Amino acid sequence: MPKPKRSRPGAADARHSAIVPAGIFKAKCLELIDTVKEAGVEFVITKHGKPCARLAPVDAAHAGASPIGFMRGTVLHYGDIVTPDPDAWEQSPTDPLGER
């Protein structure tokens, strides 16, 4: 397994990063996922020497988030917008063109 190296100097967190070729990632995928989960190490997966994906730990804020109910309280309700309003369709005593 590749040795993790510092992602960038002066990084605020202690997260490490390692470059892994796609072939090695394919062979050791589950092992790398366990390493990310346990040690918080980040892997950059490359194809032909060019970065194409990143395997990183899940953010603590999003770890327990459920896709069901995450928008609760964000929908606005304006009442019944489908039923016609008969008062809006009443004609005035005079024709709009003033011919009556």
MDAnalysis code that builds the backbone (N, CA, C; Angstrom):
import MDAnalysis as mda
import numpy as np

u = mda.Universe.empty(300, n_residues=100, atom_resindex=np.repeat(np.arange(100), 3), trajectory=True)
u.add_TopologyAttr("name", ["N", "CA", "C"] * 100)
u.add_TopologyAttr("resid", np.arange(1, 101))
u.add_TopologyAttr("resname", ["MET", "PRO", "LYS", "PRO", "LYS", "ARG", "SER", "ARG", "PRO", "GLY", "ALA", "ALA", "ASP", "ALA", "ARG", "HIS", "SER", "ALA", "ILE", "VAL", "PRO", "ALA", "GLY", "ILE", "PHE", "LYS", "ALA", "LYS", "CYS", "LEU", "GLU", "LEU", "ILE", "ASP", "THR", "VAL", "LYS", "GLU", "ALA", "GLY", "VAL", "GLU", "PHE", "VAL", "ILE", "THR", "LYS", "HIS", "GLY", "LYS", "PRO", "CYS", "ALA", "ARG", "LEU", "ALA", "PRO", "VAL", "ASP", "ALA", "ALA", "HIS", "ALA", "GLY", "ALA", "SER", "PRO", "ILE", "GLY", "PHE", "MET", "ARG", "GLY", "THR", "VAL", "LEU", "HIS", "TYR", "GLY", "ASP", "ILE", "VAL", "THR", "PRO", "ASP", "PRO", "ASP", "ALA", "TRP", "GLU", "GLN", "SER", "PRO", "THR", "ASP", "PRO", "LEU", "GLY", "GLU", "ARG"])
u.atoms.positions = np.array([
    [0.843, -1.178, 0.000],
    [0.000, 0.000, 0.000],
    [0.890, 1.244, 0.000],
    [0.532, 2.273, -0.764],
    [1.352, 3.486, -0.821],
    [1.367, 4.194, 0.523],
    [2.481, 4.831, 0.793],
    [2.616, 5.586, 2.034],
    [1.912, 6.927, 1.876],
    [1.086, 7.302, 2.862],
    [0.433, 8.604, 2.793],
    [1.451, 9.725, 2.917],
    [1.180, 10.827, 2.245],
    [2.036, 12.000, 2.379],
    [1.158, 13.202, 2.669],
    [1.745, 14.267, 3.163],
    [1.001, 15.470, 3.499],
    [0.300, 16.002, 2.259],
    [-0.991, 16.401, 2.408],
    [-1.738, 16.898, 1.262],
    [-1.222, 18.257, 0.803],
    [-0.989, 19.166, 1.732],
    [-0.413, 20.472, 1.395],
    [0.177, 21.057, 2.670],
    [1.229, 21.811, 2.523],
    [1.842, 22.379, 3.725],
    [0.907, 23.365, 4.400],
    [0.882, 23.318, 5.714],
    [0.071, 24.244, 6.490],
    [-1.401, 23.895, 6.498],
    [-1.756, 22.685, 6.164],
    [-3.170, 22.285, 6.166],
    [-3.698, 22.371, 7.586],
    [-4.946, 22.795, 7.715],
    [-5.529, 23.009, 9.031],
    [-5.768, 21.693, 9.767],
    [-6.092, 20.644, 9.039],
    [-6.329, 19.374, 9.705],
    [-5.141, 18.443, 9.503],
    [-5.199, 17.298, 10.159],
    [-4.093, 16.349, 10.082],
    [-4.344, 15.300, 9.001],
    [-5.212, 15.591, 8.051],
    [-5.530, 14.632, 6.996],
    [-4.322, 14.437, 6.086],
    [-4.073, 13.195, 5.721],
    [-2.964, 12.878, 4.841],
    [-3.507, 12.469, 3.483],
    [-2.655, 12.496, 2.483],
    [-3.070, 12.143, 1.134],
    [-2.007, 11.266, 0.496],
    [-2.446, 10.315, -0.320],
    [-1.517, 9.457, -1.053],
    [-2.041, 9.291, -2.469],
    [-1.132, 9.155, -3.406],
    [-1.490, 8.949, -4.806],
    [-1.479, 7.453, -5.079],
    [-2.581, 6.968, -5.683],
    [-2.727, 5.540, -5.958],
    [-3.116, 5.364, -7.421],
    [-2.331, 4.605, -8.192],
    [-2.737, 4.315, -9.575],
    [-4.018, 3.489, -9.598],
    [-4.822, 3.646, -10.641],
    [-6.120, 2.979, -10.743],
    [-5.992, 1.457, -10.647],
    [-4.943, 0.878, -11.205],
    [-4.763, -0.572, -11.144],
    [-4.588, -1.063, -9.720],
    [-3.812, -0.346, -8.931],
    [-3.615, -0.722, -7.526],
    [-4.909, -0.476, -6.747],
    [-5.592, 0.624, -7.059],
    [-6.863, 0.895, -6.397],
    [-7.863, -0.234, -6.654],
    [-7.905, -0.707, -7.891],
    [-8.822, -1.786, -8.249],
    [-8.512, -3.054, -7.451],
    [-7.242, -3.352, -7.277],
    [-6.834, -4.566, -6.567],
    [-7.027, -4.451, -5.055],
    [-6.904, -3.254, -4.494],
    [-6.930, -3.080, -3.039],
    [-8.037, -2.145, -2.573],
    [-9.097, -2.055, -3.317],
    [-10.170, -1.097, -3.038],
    [-10.698, -1.213, -1.608],
    [-11.101, -2.396, -1.185],
    [-11.689, -2.561, 0.143],
    [-10.699, -2.244, 1.259],
    [-9.442, -2.601, 1.051],
    [-8.401, -2.286, 2.035],
    [-8.210, -0.776, 2.145],
    [-8.222, -0.082, 1.019],
    [-8.060, 1.374, 1.027],
    [-9.255, 2.060, 1.691],
    [-10.459, 1.537, 1.466],
    [-11.645, 2.102, 2.107],
    [-11.548, 1.956, 3.618],
    [-11.085, 0.801, 4.089],
    [-10.901, 0.611, 5.532],
    [-9.872, 1.581, 6.093],
    [-8.802, 1.821, 5.348],
    [-7.762, 2.760, 5.789],
    [-8.336, 4.168, 5.894],
    [-9.150, 4.565, 4.934],
    [-9.780, 5.892, 4.959],
    [-10.681, 6.004, 6.183],
    [-11.454, 4.975, 6.442],
    [-12.391, 5.002, 7.558],
    [-11.678, 5.060, 8.906],
    [-10.637, 4.259, 9.059],
    [-9.955, 4.157, 10.353],
    [-8.954, 5.283, 10.606],
    [-8.171, 5.645, 9.596],
    [-7.083, 6.601, 9.811],
    [-7.376, 7.993, 9.243],
    [-8.458, 8.131, 8.477],
    [-8.766, 9.444, 7.903],
    [-7.843, 9.831, 6.769],
    [-7.185, 8.867, 6.172],
    [-6.257, 9.136, 5.070],
    [-7.054, 9.372, 3.799],
    [-6.588, 10.259, 2.959],
    [-7.235, 10.568, 1.684],
    [-6.375, 10.019, 0.554],
    [-6.999, 9.373, -0.429],
    [-6.274, 8.841, -1.580],
    [-6.732, 9.541, -2.852],
    [-5.767, 9.891, -3.698],
    [-6.050, 10.438, -5.025],
    [-5.766, 9.322, -6.020],
    [-6.798, 8.932, -6.780],
    [-6.659, 7.844, -7.745],
    [-6.302, 8.438, -9.097],
    [-5.289, 7.860, -9.737],
    [-4.820, 8.386, -11.023],
    [-4.968, 7.344, -12.123],
    [-5.146, 7.841, -13.341],
    [-5.114, 6.996, -14.539],
    [-4.079, 7.626, -15.454],
    [-3.097, 6.841, -15.829],
    [-2.000, 7.305, -16.679],
    [-1.305, 8.531, -16.081],
    [-1.200, 8.549, -14.755],
    [-0.487, 9.618, -14.062],
    [-1.295, 10.884, -13.836],
    [-2.550, 10.923, -14.282],
    [-3.382, 12.117, -14.104],
    [-4.474, 11.822, -13.076],
    [-4.650, 12.717, -12.104],
    [-5.674, 12.502, -11.083],
    [-7.072, 12.451, -11.712],
    [-7.881, 11.476, -11.281],
    [-9.235, 11.382, -11.830],
    [-10.294, 11.214, -10.746],
    [-9.910, 10.835, -9.526],
    [-10.884, 10.675, -8.443],
    [-10.184, 10.809, -7.103],
    [-11.010, 11.049, -6.059],
    [-10.458, 11.161, -4.714],
    [-11.302, 10.301, -3.786],
    [-10.653, 9.522, -2.958],
    [-11.309, 8.721, -1.930],
    [-10.989, 9.390, -0.602],
    [-12.017, 9.957, 0.034],
    [-11.802, 10.744, 1.247],
    [-12.814, 10.335, 2.309],
    [-12.508, 10.605, 3.589],
    [-13.454, 10.292, 4.650],
    [-14.713, 11.152, 4.536],
    [-15.814, 10.610, 5.017],
    [-17.084, 11.335, 5.009],
    [-17.034, 12.413, 6.074],
    [-17.563, 13.584, 5.736],
    [-17.645, 14.695, 6.674],
    [-18.512, 14.282, 7.859],
    [-18.130, 14.636, 9.072],
    [-18.891, 14.250, 10.259],
    [-20.311, 14.811, 10.214],
    [-20.494, 15.983, 9.630],
    [-21.824, 16.598, 9.560],
    [-22.751, 15.808, 8.643],
    [-22.192, 15.145, 7.633],
    [-23.005, 14.405, 6.678],
    [-23.049, 12.904, 6.957],
    [-22.337, 12.451, 7.952],
    [-22.237, 11.018, 8.206],
    [-23.582, 10.394, 8.557],
    [-24.387, 11.060, 9.359],
    [-25.654, 10.487, 9.774],
    [-26.853, 11.065, 9.042],
    [-26.622, 11.917, 8.059],
    [-27.724, 12.568, 7.355],
    [-28.501, 11.562, 6.523],
    [-29.809, 11.681, 6.580],
    [-30.682, 10.793, 5.812],
    [-31.251, 11.563, 4.626],
    [-31.361, 10.932, 3.469],
    [-31.959, 11.631, 2.336],
    [-33.474, 11.811, 2.505],
    [-34.057, 11.106, 3.451],
    [-35.491, 11.220, 3.693],
    [-35.723, 12.282, 4.764],
    [-36.468, 13.286, 4.439],
    [-36.827, 14.323, 5.395],
    [-35.809, 15.436, 5.542],
    [-34.785, 15.489, 4.711],
    [-33.762, 16.513, 4.888],
    [-34.260, 17.903, 4.506],
    [-35.364, 18.004, 3.771],
    [-35.904, 19.320, 3.385],
    [-37.130, 19.706, 4.212],
    [-37.368, 19.002, 5.318],
    [-38.510, 19.300, 6.165],
    [-38.469, 20.765, 6.616],
    [-39.607, 21.435, 6.487],
    [-39.707, 22.822, 6.920],
    [-39.292, 23.830, 5.862],
    [-38.950, 23.397, 4.670],
    [-38.499, 24.333, 3.641],
    [-39.555, 24.604, 2.576],
    [-40.699, 23.885, 2.614],
    [-41.740, 24.050, 1.602],
    [-42.739, 25.098, 2.070],
    [-43.106, 26.017, 1.180],
    [-44.091, 27.046, 1.494],
    [-45.474, 26.565, 1.084],
    [-46.511, 26.937, 1.854],
    [-47.883, 26.526, 1.564],
    [-48.728, 27.776, 1.349],
    [-49.364, 27.886, 0.208],
    [-50.176, 29.054, -0.126],
    [-51.670, 28.736, -0.135],
    [-52.099, 27.640, 0.395],
    [-53.509, 27.278, 0.383],
    [-53.863, 26.549, -0.903],
    [-55.154, 26.564, -1.233],
    [-55.651, 25.870, -2.420],
    [-55.449, 26.758, -3.644],
    [-54.557, 26.356, -4.533],
    [-54.292, 27.150, -5.735],
    [-54.919, 26.530, -6.982],
    [-55.695, 25.448, -6.808],
    [-56.275, 24.743, -7.948],
    [-57.760, 25.067, -8.124],
    [-58.524, 25.140, -7.033],
    [-59.955, 25.398, -7.114],
    [-60.194, 26.820, -7.600],
    [-61.111, 26.998, -8.594],
    [-61.368, 28.342, -9.113],
    [-62.060, 29.227, -8.077],
    [-61.826, 30.495, -8.152],
    [-62.432, 31.485, -7.271],
    [-63.593, 32.134, -8.019],
    [-64.857, 31.815, -7.645],
    [-65.986, 32.365, -8.404],
    [-66.073, 33.886, -8.324],
    [-65.604, 34.488, -7.236],
    [-65.670, 35.946, -7.116],
    [-64.780, 36.634, -8.144],
    [-63.708, 35.997, -8.506],
    [-62.788, 36.598, -9.473],
    [-63.379, 36.591, -10.877],
    [-64.396, 35.740, -11.141],
    [-64.966, 35.627, -12.482],
    [-66.275, 36.407, -12.643],
    [-66.754, 37.011, -11.592],
    [-67.986, 37.793, -11.713],
    [-67.719, 39.018, -12.576],
    [-68.667, 39.316, -13.466],
    [-68.508, 40.488, -14.327],
    [-69.043, 41.718, -13.614],
    [-68.449, 42.818, -13.883],
    [-68.919, 44.074, -13.325],
    [-70.201, 44.503, -14.054],
    [-71.010, 45.391, -13.448],
    [-72.243, 45.787, -14.109],
    [-72.029, 46.448, -15.472],
    [-70.876, 47.008, -15.683],
    [-70.614, 47.609, -16.996],
    [-69.594, 46.776, -17.739],
    [-69.707, 46.816, -19.021],
    [-68.771, 46.097, -19.875],
    [-67.423, 46.801, -19.786],
    [-66.306, 46.057, -19.791],
    [-64.997, 46.699, -19.695],
    [-64.762, 47.729, -20.808],
    [-65.444, 47.555, -21.938],
    [-65.258, 48.519, -23.019],
    [-66.220, 49.694, -22.887],
    [-67.126, 49.648, -21.905],
    [-68.029, 50.747, -21.651],
    [-69.195, 50.816, -22.623],
    [-69.591, 49.713, -23.246],
    [-70.643, 49.707, -24.247],
    [-72.023, 49.500, -23.635],
    [-72.151, 49.132, -22.383],
    [-73.450, 48.885, -21.795],
    [-74.086, 50.079, -21.250],
])
